Amino acid sequence: MCGWFEKGDSIGSMILICLLCFLTAAARMDLRTNKIGNRLIGIGLFFGYMRNLVEYGWNGSIHFLIQISLPVCIFYLLFLMRALGAGDIKLFSVISSCIGIKNLFQVVIFSFLIGAVLSCIVLFRNRNLYGRLYYFLVMSERLC
């Protein structure tokens, strides 16, 4: 399980399965409606909260609050630059609450790499790579 849980950890396995089901549902919802509903986010946060309560007892509430707040704080600048949507940030908060902050950074790096590859494929398929690069250069000159 990618080193995220101890071998033989049945609760960790159940949380990972719930997380994968949650992410599948979120991806389907995002593809259909271009949004991720807050009810679905609430369900994911519930699983993350339960995981923290089981692992840390009542101190899990503090761990949970830190785990859901850190992605919001880190990615807020990307949200302001319109590079990341609010739904993405909420998803990263759910993932963090389920697998922990340390493992979240591995997921973020992997997600950004997959996003970059998919974006390049779309740019090449739509044949607008040069137009996008030109727009980027023009906008960056205006900012300087």
Backbone as a printed PyTorch tensor [residue, N CA C, xyz], in Angstrom:
tensor([[[  0.8120,  -1.1960,   0.0000],
         [  0.0000,   0.0000,   0.0000],
         [  0.8460,   1.2470,   0.0000]],

        [[  1.8880,   1.2200,  -0.7820],
         [  2.7420,   2.3970,  -0.9750],
         [  3.4280,   2.8440,   0.3160]],

        [[  3.5060,   1.9960,   1.3240],
         [  4.1720,   2.3650,   2.5550],
         [  3.3580,   3.2940,   3.4380]],

        [[  2.0910,   3.5060,   3.1270],
         [  1.2860,   4.4410,   3.8900],
         [  0.7590,   3.8280,   5.1680]],

        [[  0.5810,   2.5310,   5.1860],
         [  0.0580,   1.8530,   6.3590],
         [  0.9380,   0.6500,   6.6570]],

        [[  0.8920,   0.2030,   7.8940],
         [  1.6490,  -0.9690,   8.2910],
         [  1.0780,  -2.2080,   7.6210]],

        [[  1.9240,  -3.2000,   7.3920],
         [  1.4580,  -4.4580,   6.8280],
         [  0.5140,  -5.1210,   7.8270]],

        [[ -0.6120,  -5.5760,   7.3460],
         [ -1.6060,  -6.2020,   8.2130],
         [ -2.5160,  -5.2150,   8.9090]],

        [[ -2.4370,  -3.9560,   8.5460],
         [ -3.2650,  -2.9070,   9.1420],
         [ -4.6240,  -2.9090,   8.4460]],

        [[ -5.6020,  -3.5870,   9.0550],
         [ -6.9110,  -3.7230,   8.4060],
         [ -7.6730,  -2.4050,   8.3830]],

        [[ -7.5200,  -1.5800,   9.4160],
         [ -8.2050,  -0.2800,   9.4270],
         [ -7.6070,   0.6180,   8.3470]],

        [[ -6.3000,   0.6120,   8.2170],
         [ -5.6510,   1.3900,   7.1720],
         [ -6.0920,   0.9370,   5.7910]],

        [[ -6.2480,  -0.3670,   5.6160],
         [ -6.7230,  -0.8930,   4.3330],
         [ -8.1420,  -0.4400,   4.0530]],

        [[ -8.9880,  -0.4590,   5.0680],
         [-10.3710,  -0.0300,   4.8840],
         [-10.4330,   1.4580,   4.5480]],

        [[ -9.6220,   2.2620,   5.2270],
         [ -9.5890,   3.6960,   4.9460],
         [ -9.1180,   3.9410,   3.5160]],

        [[ -8.0970,   3.1970,   3.0800],
         [ -7.5850,   3.3670,   1.7250],
         [ -8.6410,   2.9840,   0.6950]],

        [[ -9.3790,   1.9130,   0.9400],
         [-10.4550,   1.5090,   0.0240],
         [-11.5510,   2.5670,  -0.0050]],

        [[-11.9300,   3.0770,   1.1620],
         [-12.9370,   4.1550,   1.2160],
         [-12.4420,   5.3880,   0.4790]],

        [[-11.1590,   5.7270,   0.6350],
         [-10.5880,   6.8890,  -0.0380],
         [-10.6150,   6.7110,  -1.5530]],

        [[-10.2710,   5.5170,  -2.0220],
         [-10.2990,   5.2640,  -3.4610],
         [-11.7210,   5.3350,  -4.0130]],

        [[-12.6870,   4.8140,  -3.2760],
         [-14.0930,   4.9290,  -3.6870],
         [-14.5250,   6.3900,  -3.7090]],

        [[-14.1260,   7.1300,  -2.6830],
         [-14.4520,   8.5520,  -2.6070],
         [-13.8630,   9.3100,  -3.7930]],

        [[-12.5920,   9.0600,  -4.1030],
         [-11.9330,   9.7680,  -5.2020],
         [-12.5470,   9.3990,  -6.5500]],

        [[-12.9730,   8.1480,  -6.6900],
         [-13.6610,   7.7370,  -7.9170],
         [-14.9720,   8.4920,  -8.0710]],

        [[-15.7320,   8.5790,  -6.9780],
         [-17.0040,   9.3190,  -7.0060],
         [-16.7610,  10.8010,  -7.2910]],

        [[-15.7190,  11.3620,  -6.7010],
         [-15.4090,  12.7800,  -6.9240],
         [-15.0160,  13.0260,  -8.3780]],

        [[-14.2300,  12.1240,  -8.9530],
         [-13.8250,  12.2760, -10.3530],
         [-15.0440,  12.1860, -11.2760]],

        [[-15.9240,  11.2500, -11.0040],
         [-17.1460,  11.1220, -11.8240],
         [-18.0000,  12.3870, -11.7180]],

        [[-18.1660,  12.8830, -10.4880],
         [-18.9760,  14.0870, -10.2940],
         [-18.3410,  15.2820, -11.0050]],

        [[-17.0180,  15.3870, -10.9100],
         [-16.3090,  16.5000, -11.5370],
         [-16.4300,  16.4330, -13.0580]],

        [[-16.3450,  15.2490, -13.6280],
         [-16.4700,  15.1040, -15.0700],
         [-17.8790,  15.4170, -15.5580]],

        [[-18.8800,  15.0610, -14.7600],
         [-20.2660,  15.2960, -15.1670],
         [-20.7070,  16.7370, -14.9580]],

        [[-20.3200,  17.3490, -13.8380],
         [-20.8770,  18.6560, -13.4780],
         [-19.8350,  19.7710, -13.3850]],

        [[-18.5570,  19.4240, -13.5470],
         [-17.4530,  20.3770, -13.3720],
         [-17.3820,  20.9310, -11.9530]],

        [[-17.9660,  20.2410, -11.0120],
         [-17.9100,  20.6140,  -9.6010],
         [-17.8240,  19.3500,  -8.7590]],

        [[-17.3350,  19.5220,  -7.5460],
         [-17.3360,  18.4360,  -6.5720],
         [-18.2110,  18.9090,  -5.4260]],

        [[-19.3070,  18.2070,  -5.2070],
         [-20.2960,  18.6300,  -4.2270],
         [-19.7790,  18.6140,  -2.8000]],

        [[-20.2680,  19.5530,  -2.0160],
         [-19.8430,  19.6420,  -0.6230],
         [-20.3250,  18.4570,   0.2050]],

        [[-21.4180,  17.8340,  -0.1760],
         [-21.8640,  16.6300,   0.5390],
         [-20.8440,  15.5150,   0.4020]],

        [[-20.3300,  15.3650,  -0.8130],
         [-19.3150,  14.3420,  -1.0380],
         [-18.0480,  14.6720,  -0.2490]],

        [[-17.6610,  15.9290,  -0.2410],
         [-16.4940,  16.3510,   0.5500],
         [-16.7450,  16.0480,   2.0280]],

        [[-17.9500,  16.3090,   2.4950],
         [-18.2970,  16.0150,   3.8910],
         [-18.1610,  14.5450,   4.2210]],

        [[-18.5710,  13.6780,   3.3020],
         [-18.4260,  12.2310,   3.5250],
         [-16.9500,  11.8710,   3.6260]],

        [[-16.1300,  12.4210,   2.7430],
         [-14.6920,  12.1600,   2.7920],
         [-14.0630,  12.6590,   4.0790]],

        [[-14.4720,  13.8410,   4.5170],
         [-13.9410,  14.3760,   5.7700],
         [-14.3740,  13.5250,   6.9590]],

        [[-15.5760,  12.9690,   6.8990],
         [-16.0410,  12.0790,   7.9630],
         [-15.1250,  10.8590,   8.0750]],

        [[-14.7850,  10.2480,   6.9430],
         [-13.8690,   9.0940,   6.9650],
         [-12.5070,   9.4970,   7.5190]],

        [[-12.0200,  10.6550,   7.1310],
         [-10.7330,  11.1320,   7.6400],
         [-10.7730,  11.3840,   9.1320]],

        [[-11.8830,  11.9500,   9.6040],
         [-12.0210,  12.2150,  11.0390],
         [-12.0630,  10.9060,  11.8190]],

        [[-12.8090,   9.9410,  11.3140],
         [-12.8900,   8.6340,  11.9820],
         [-11.5170,   7.9680,  12.0240]],

        [[-10.7680,   8.0800,  10.9380],
         [ -9.4260,   7.5020,  10.9020],
         [ -8.5500,   8.1190,  11.9870]],

        [[ -8.6280,   9.4260,  12.1410],
         [ -7.8110,  10.0950,  13.1530],
         [ -8.2630,   9.7530,  14.5640]],

        [[ -9.5620,   9.6120,  14.7760],
         [-10.0500,   9.2070,  16.1050],
         [ -9.5820,   7.8080,  16.4660]],

        [[ -9.6220,   6.8930,  15.4910],
         [ -9.1900,   5.5180,  15.7510],
         [ -7.6970,   5.4800,  16.0330]],

        [[ -6.9290,   6.2420,  15.2740],
         [ -5.4720,   6.1870,  15.4140],
         [ -4.9540,   6.9430,  16.6330]],

        [[ -5.5330,   8.1140,  16.9390],
         [ -4.9820,   8.9720,  17.9840],
         [ -5.9090,   9.1920,  19.1790]],

        [[ -7.0800,   8.5950,  19.1630],
         [ -8.0340,   8.8520,  20.2390],
         [ -8.5920,  10.2610,  20.0980]],

        [[ -8.9000,  10.8880,  21.2270],
         [ -9.4740,  12.2390,  21.1530],
         [ -8.4850,  13.2660,  20.6350]],

        [[ -7.1990,  12.9870,  20.7450],
         [ -6.1970,  13.8760,  20.1510],
         [ -6.2960,  13.8770,  18.6230]],

        [[ -7.0000,  12.8900,  18.0810],
         [ -7.2040,  12.8230,  16.6380],
         [ -7.9400,  14.0260,  16.0960]],

        [[ -8.7530,  14.6670,  16.9470],
         [ -9.4600,  15.8750,  16.4960],
         [ -8.4760,  16.9770,  16.1370]],

        [[ -7.4270,  17.1130,  16.9230],
         [ -6.4090,  18.1270,  16.6430],
         [ -5.6360,  17.7570,  15.3870]],

        [[ -5.2540,  16.4790,  15.2850],
         [ -4.5600,  16.0120,  14.0840],
         [ -5.4140,  16.2680,  12.8410]],

        [[ -6.6930,  15.9680,  12.9450],
         [ -7.6180,  16.1530,  11.8280],
         [ -7.6750,  17.6150,  11.3940]],

        [[ -7.8160,  18.5130,  12.3440],
         [ -7.8990,  19.9380,  12.0170],
         [ -6.6240,  20.4370,  11.3370]],

        [[ -5.4910,  19.9600,  11.8030],
         [ -4.2200,  20.3430,  11.1770],
         [ -4.1450,  19.7740,   9.7660]],

        [[ -4.5560,  18.5120,   9.6220],
         [ -4.4550,  17.8470,   8.3260],
         [ -5.3660,  18.4690,   7.2700]],

        [[ -6.5230,  18.9610,   7.6710],
         [ -7.3980,  19.5760,   6.6630],
         [ -7.0530,  21.0440,   6.4270]],

        [[ -6.4140,  21.6790,   7.3890],
         [ -6.0820,  23.1050,   7.2490],
         [ -4.8120,  23.3380,   6.4470]],

        [[ -3.8520,  22.4580,   6.5860],
         [ -2.5680,  22.6650,   5.9200],
         [ -2.6890,  22.7510,   4.3960]],

        [[ -3.4240,  21.8430,   3.7290],
         [ -3.5580,  22.0060,   2.2680],
         [ -4.2300,  23.3180,   1.8700]],

        [[ -5.1930,  23.7720,   2.6570],
         [ -5.8600,  25.0390,   2.3490],
         [ -4.8470,  26.1790,   2.4270]],

        [[ -4.0380,  26.1920,   3.4660],
         [ -3.0350,  27.2530,   3.6300],
         [ -1.9760,  27.1990,   2.5310]],

        [[ -1.5280,  26.0100,   2.1980],
         [ -0.4550,  25.8660,   1.2080],
         [ -0.9370,  26.2360,  -0.1870]],

        [[ -2.1510,  25.7980,  -0.5470],
         [ -2.6210,  25.9750,  -1.9200],
         [ -3.4540,  27.2300,  -2.1340]],

        [[ -3.6050,  28.0560,  -1.1150],
         [ -4.4170,  29.2560,  -1.2630],
         [ -3.8550,  30.1920,  -2.3330]],

        [[ -2.5400,  30.3110,  -2.3930],
         [ -1.9170,  31.1650,  -3.4020],
         [ -2.2090,  30.6370,  -4.8070]],

        [[ -2.1370,  29.3250,  -4.9910],
         [ -2.4660,  28.7410,  -6.2970],
         [ -3.9300,  28.9700,  -6.6450]],

        [[ -4.7920,  28.9770,  -5.6350],
         [ -6.2010,  29.2680,  -5.8600],
         [ -6.3730,  30.7120,  -6.3230]],

        [[ -5.6730,  31.6400,  -5.6930],
         [ -5.7610,  33.0490,  -6.0830],
         [ -5.2530,  33.2790,  -7.5080]],

        [[ -4.2740,  32.4860,  -7.9240],
         [ -3.7310,  32.6040,  -9.2770],
         [ -4.5740,  31.8310, -10.2920]],

        [[ -5.6440,  31.2210,  -9.8310],
         [ -6.5410,  30.4080, -10.6620],
         [ -5.8450,  29.1970, -11.2650]],

        [[ -4.7970,  28.7260, -10.5890],
         [ -4.0940,  27.5350, -11.0410],
         [ -4.6910,  26.2690, -10.4270]],

        [[ -5.4510,  26.4270,  -9.3790],
         [ -6.0500,  25.3040,  -8.6770],
         [ -7.4300,  25.7180,  -8.2140]],

        [[ -8.3950,  24.8470,  -8.3690],
         [ -9.7590,  25.1730,  -7.9770],
         [-10.0290,  24.8460,  -6.5200]],

        [[-11.1110,  25.3980,  -6.0150],
         [-11.4810,  25.1520,  -4.6200],
         [-11.7820,  23.6780,  -4.3820]],

        [[-12.3960,  23.0250,  -5.3540],
         [-12.6840,  21.5970,  -5.2220],
         [-11.4240,  20.7650,  -5.1030]],

        [[-10.3880,  21.1420,  -5.8510],
         [ -9.1080,  20.4440,  -5.7660],
         [ -8.5020,  20.5880,  -4.3770]],

        [[ -8.5820,  21.7840,  -3.8380],
         [ -8.0330,  22.0200,  -2.4960],
         [ -8.8080,  21.2160,  -1.4540]],

        [[-10.1260,  21.1750,  -1.5960],
         [-10.9300,  20.3810,  -0.6660],
         [-10.5980,  18.8980,  -0.7950]],

        [[-10.3570,  18.4250,  -2.0240],
         [ -9.9600,  17.0290,  -2.2060],
         [ -8.6220,  16.7360,  -1.5350]],

        [[ -7.6750,  17.6450,  -1.6920],
         [ -6.3830,  17.4470,  -1.0260],
         [ -6.5460,  17.4420,   0.4950]],

        [[ -7.4820,  18.2180,   1.0260],
         [ -7.7450,  18.2000,   2.4620],
         [ -8.3000,  16.8490,   2.9000]],

        [[ -9.1990,  16.3010,   2.1140],
         [ -9.7570,  14.9800,   2.4330],
         [ -8.6670,  13.9180,   2.3770]],

        [[ -7.8580,  13.9650,   1.3260],
         [ -6.7750,  12.9910,   1.1930],
         [ -5.8250,  13.0990,   2.3750]],

        [[ -5.4880,  14.3210,   2.7590],
         [ -4.5960,  14.5380,   3.8880],
         [ -5.1710,  13.9580,   5.1750]],

        [[ -6.4710,  14.1310,   5.3760],
         [ -7.0760,  13.6230,   6.6090],
         [ -7.1150,  12.0990,   6.6320]],

        [[ -7.0750,  11.4840,   5.4610],
         [ -7.1310,  10.0180,   5.3970],
         [ -5.7510,   9.3640,   5.4310]],

        [[ -4.7500,   9.9860,   4.8180],
         [ -3.4400,   9.3310,   4.7410],
         [ -2.3440,  10.0820,   5.4750]],

        [[ -2.6270,  11.2520,   5.9900],
         [ -1.6320,  12.0090,   6.7370],
         [ -0.9100,  13.0220,   5.8670]],

        [[ -0.3330,  13.9960,   6.5300],
         [  0.3200,  15.1030,   5.8260],
         [  1.5720,  14.6360,   5.0950]],

        [[  2.3520,  13.7860,   5.7410],
         [  3.5990,  13.3230,   5.1300],
         [  3.3250,  12.6550,   3.7830]],

        [[  2.3170,  11.8260,   3.7340],
         [  1.9890,  11.1270,   2.4960],
         [  1.2630,  12.0250,   1.5070]],

        [[  0.6540,  13.0920,   1.9910],
         [ -0.0450,  14.0080,   1.1030],
         [  0.9020,  14.6100,   0.0870]],

        [[  2.1090,  14.9600,   0.4990],
         [  3.0430,  15.5940,  -0.4200],
         [  3.4140,  14.6620,  -1.5700]],

        [[  3.4920,  13.3580,  -1.3160],
         [  3.7340,  12.3950,  -2.3860],
         [  2.5630,  12.4000,  -3.3680]],

        [[  1.3530,  12.4460,  -2.8420],
         [  0.1550,  12.4600,  -3.6830],
         [  0.0930,  13.7450,  -4.5000]],

        [[  0.4240,  14.8760,  -3.8830],
         [  0.3850,  16.1660,  -4.5840],
         [  1.3780,  16.1720,  -5.7400]],

        [[  2.5900,  15.7330,  -5.4950],
         [  3.6100,  15.7080,  -6.5520],
         [  3.1520,  14.8020,  -7.6900]],

        [[  2.6520,  13.6260,  -7.3590],
         [  2.1750,  12.6890,  -8.3680],
         [  0.9960,  13.2870,  -9.1390]],

        [[  0.0760,  13.9260,  -8.4390],
         [ -1.0960,  14.5430,  -9.0800],
         [ -0.6820,  15.6560, -10.0300]],

        [[  0.2480,  16.5030,  -9.5980],
         [  0.6990,  17.6010, -10.4520],
         [  1.4180,  17.0740, -11.6880]],

        [[  2.2030,  15.9960, -11.5400],
         [  2.8820,  15.4090, -12.6950],
         [  1.8780,  14.8380, -13.6880]],

        [[  0.8790,  14.1250, -13.1870],
         [ -0.1580,  13.5810, -14.0710],
         [ -0.9120,  14.7180, -14.7530]],

        [[ -1.2390,  15.7620, -14.0050],
         [ -1.9170,  16.9230, -14.5770],
         [ -1.0960,  17.5920, -15.6650]],

        [[  0.2100,  17.6900, -15.4670],
         [  1.0840,  18.3060, -16.4630],
         [  1.1190,  17.4770, -17.7420]],

        [[  1.2120,  16.1700, -17.5950],
         [  1.2320,  15.2900, -18.7710],
         [ -0.0960,  15.3850, -19.5210]],

        [[ -1.2070,  15.3240, -18.7940],
         [ -2.5150,  15.4200, -19.4460],
         [ -2.7050,  16.7770, -20.1190]],

        [[ -2.2250,  17.8370, -19.4990],
         [ -2.3280,  19.1760, -20.1020],
         [ -1.5310,  19.2530, -21.3960]],

        [[ -0.3530,  18.6800, -21.4050],
         [  0.4590,  18.6670, -22.6360],
         [ -0.2370,  17.8850, -23.7370]],

        [[ -0.8360,  16.7710, -23.3820],
         [ -1.5640,  15.9740, -24.3750],
         [ -2.7090,  16.7890, -24.9640]],

        [[ -3.4590,  17.4860, -24.1180],
         [ -4.5730,  18.3090, -24.6040],
         [ -4.0630,  19.4420, -25.4830]],

        [[ -2.9790,  20.0840, -25.0870],
         [ -2.4220,  21.1750, -25.8880],
         [ -1.9730,  20.6840, -27.2610]],

        [[ -1.3190,  19.5380, -27.3100],
         [ -0.8830,  19.0010, -28.6000],
         [ -2.0680,  18.5510, -29.4410]],

        [[ -3.0440,  17.9280, -28.7970],
         [ -4.2220,  17.4400, -29.5320],
         [ -5.0240,  18.6010, -30.1170]],

        [[ -5.1590,  19.6800, -29.3470],
         [ -5.9190,  20.8400, -29.8190],
         [ -5.0810,  21.7860, -30.6750]],

        [[ -3.8110,  21.4900, -30.7810],
         [ -2.8750,  22.2750, -31.5880],
         [ -2.8630,  23.7540, -31.1840]],

        [[ -2.8480,  24.0070, -29.9060],
         [ -2.7860,  25.3970, -29.4550],
         [ -1.6530,  25.6230, -28.4500]],

        [[ -0.6230,  24.8000, -28.5230],
         [  0.5260,  24.9510, -27.6380],
         [  1.1890,  26.3060, -27.8350]],

        [[  1.4340,  26.6850, -29.0970],
         [  2.1220,  27.9560, -29.3550],
         [  1.2710,  29.1390, -28.9310]],

        [[ -0.0160,  29.0860, -29.1600],
         [ -0.9060,  30.1650, -28.7370],
         [ -0.9060,  30.3370, -27.2280]],

        [[ -0.9040,  29.2360, -26.4910],
         [ -0.8750,  29.3010, -25.0270],
         [  0.4580,  29.8300, -24.5200]],

        [[  1.5480,  29.3840, -25.1420],
         [  2.8650,  29.8820, -24.7350],
         [  2.9920,  31.3770, -25.0170]],

        [[  2.4830,  31.8110, -26.1640],
         [  2.5130,  33.2330, -26.5030],
         [  1.7050,  34.0380, -25.4770]],

        [[  0.5140,  33.5550, -25.1340],
         [ -0.3210,  34.2210, -24.1370],
         [  0.4060,  34.3050, -22.7950]],

        [[  1.0570,  33.2240, -22.4040],
         [  1.8060,  33.1910, -21.1490],
         [  2.9230,  34.2310, -21.1630]],

        [[  3.6490,  34.3180, -22.2690],
         [  4.7500,  35.2830, -22.3630],
         [  4.2370,  36.7160, -22.3280]],

        [[  3.1440,  36.9810, -23.0350],
         [  2.5830,  38.3250, -23.0500],
         [  2.1100,  38.7180, -21.6510]],

        [[  1.4190,  37.8140, -20.9720],
         [  0.9070,  38.0980, -19.6360],
         [  2.0510,  38.2660, -18.6290]],

        [[  3.1050,  37.4830, -18.7690],
         [  4.2330,  37.6100, -17.8450],
         [  4.9680,  38.9400, -18.0550]],

        [[  5.0210,  39.4300, -19.3000],
         [  5.6450,  40.7260, -19.5470],
         [  4.8260,  41.8570, -18.9390]],

        [[  3.5220,  41.7270, -18.9600],
         [  2.6590,  42.7470, -18.3650],
         [  2.8170,  42.8190, -16.8720]],

        [[  3.0750,  41.6910, -16.2560],
         [  3.2290,  41.6580, -14.7950],
         [  4.5500,  42.2600, -14.3560]],

        [[  5.5590,  42.1990, -15.2080],
         [  6.8940,  42.7070, -14.8470],
         [  7.0460,  44.1360, -15.0830]]])
